[in-house]
Amino acid sequence: MDRAGTAIPSLAECIGLMEEYGMLANIRHHSLVVARLAEQLLEGLCAVTPDRPQADRRLVISGALLHDIAKTPCLNGACDHARVGAEICRRHGYPEIAAIVEQHVLLWDFDPARYESGAFSAREIVYYADKRVRHNVVVHLDQRLEYILDHYGKGNPERQGLIRENFSKCVTLERHLFRWLPFAPAELGRF
């Protein structure tokens, strides 16, 4: 438990869950890169606005590590990996991690007015970091969008429209996020 009484899995517990749910090596590598980007974003926010409360570091990193916990069993569209992953996290007693996992594909709590003040939740940080990583490579949002349209849009105009709508939220989030960071989007991942 963290100081607020929230159950947050340790790094060892995250790795244990990855093992338990058979996370493929490539998905694990993707999750590690997402976690590093999420940490870089949080560190940047904390450096620029040290007096402003930020998301809990352990929550951000654990959420990033586990965001694709159900990706392997849901490959080939067998299930909704965000929903199933959230269920896994809840079952293990991690409701706050579940909220991050559940919203890493589609961000429900989209709040540009809050972003104006420099306030970003762990869900938003992990959501954005995930959108910047294709496999295990940090890419621009346009490149990630192209990949997702190709792999998940399946030539369906309605589905592609929903994907584009989701990415427009991500572009807005990026614009607000980087107003508060000491580096540009192109510098993300240079560590």
SVG drawing of the C-alpha trace seen along z (x, -y; Angstrom):
<svg xmlns="http://www.w3.org/2000/svg" viewBox="-19 -27 38 45">
<polyline fill="none" stroke="black" stroke-width="0.4" points="0.0,0.0 1.2,-3.6 0.9,-6.4 -2.7,-7.1 -3.8,-3.4 -4.0,-2.7 -2.9,0.8 -0.1,0.4 1.8,3.5 5.6,3.5 7.9,4.0 8.3,7.7 4.5,8.0 4.0,6.5 6.6,8.9 4.8,11.8 1.5,10.8 3.1,10.6 4.4,14.2 1.0,15.4 -0.9,14.0 1.6,15.2 2.6,11.8 4.6,12.4 8.1,11.0 7.3,8.3 4.4,7.1 6.4,7.0 9.1,5.0 6.4,2.6 5.1,2.2 8.6,1.5 9.1,-1.3 5.7,-2.8 6.6,-2.7 9.9,-4.6 8.1,-7.2 5.4,-7.6 8.2,-8.1 10.0,-10.6 6.7,-12.6 6.0,-12.6 9.6,-13.6 9.3,-16.5 6.1,-17.7 7.5,-17.4 10.7,-19.3 8.8,-22.2 6.0,-22.5 7.5,-21.1 4.8,-22.9 1.9,-21.3 0.7,-17.9 1.3,-15.3 0.3,-11.7 1.9,-9.1 5.0,-7.8 4.5,-4.2 0.9,-4.3 2.1,-5.6 4.9,-3.1 2.8,-0.1 -0.1,-1.2 2.2,-1.4 3.8,2.0 0.4,3.6 -1.6,1.7 -1.4,4.6 -1.7,7.4 -4.5,9.0 -3.1,8.4 -1.8,11.9 -5.1,13.8 -7.0,11.2 -4.8,11.3 -6.7,11.7 -9.7,9.8 -10.7,12.6 -11.6,10.1 -11.3,6.4 -7.9,6.4 -8.4,3.1 -11.6,4.4 -10.2,7.8 -7.0,6.3 -8.9,4.1 -10.8,7.1 -7.5,8.9 -6.2,5.9 -9.4,5.6 -9.3,9.3 -5.8,8.9 -6.8,6.0 -5.5,3.1 -8.6,0.9 -6.5,-2.2 -4.3,-0.2 -7.5,1.2 -8.8,-2.3 -5.5,-3.0 -5.6,0.3 -9.3,-0.2 -8.6,-3.7 -5.3,-3.1 -7.0,-2.6 -9.9,-5.0 -9.6,-7.9 -13.0,-8.5 -11.8,-11.2 -10.7,-13.6 -10.7,-17.1 -8.9,-19.9 -10.0,-22.5 -8.0,-20.6 -5.0,-20.2 -4.9,-24.0 -3.9,-24.1 -1.2,-21.5 -3.0,-18.7 -2.6,-15.3 -3.7,-11.9 -1.8,-8.7 -4.5,-7.5 -3.7,-10.3 0.1,-9.9 -0.1,-6.2 -2.7,-6.7 -0.4,-9.2 2.8,-7.2 1.2,-4.1 0.1,-6.1 3.7,-7.1 5.1,-3.5 4.7,-1.2 5.9,2.2 9.1,1.0 9.9,-2.1 9.0,-5.7 7.2,-7.2 5.2,-10.4 1.5,-10.3 0.9,-10.3 3.0,-7.2 1.1,-5.4 -2.2,-6.5 -1.3,-5.1 -0.3,-1.8 -3.5,-1.5 -5.7,-2.4 -4.0,0.3 -4.1,3.0 -7.3,2.3 -9.3,0.1 -9.8,3.2 -10.9,1.0 -14.1,0.2 -14.9,-3.5 -16.9,-3.7 -14.2,-2.0 -11.5,-4.2 -13.6,-7.3 -13.7,-6.2 -9.9,-5.6 -9.3,-9.1 -11.7,-10.7 -9.7,-9.0 -6.5,-10.2 -7.8,-13.8 -8.1,-13.6 -4.5,-12.4 -3.3,-15.3 -5.1,-17.7 -3.7,-16.0 -0.2,-16.2 -0.5,-19.9 -1.5,-20.6 1.0,-18.2 4.0,-19.7 3.1,-23.2 4.2,-22.1 7.2,-20.0 10.8,-21.1 11.2,-19.2 9.4,-18.8 7.3,-15.8 10.2,-14.8 12.6,-14.6 10.4,-12.1 12.2,-8.8 15.7,-10.2 17.0,-8.7"/>
</svg>
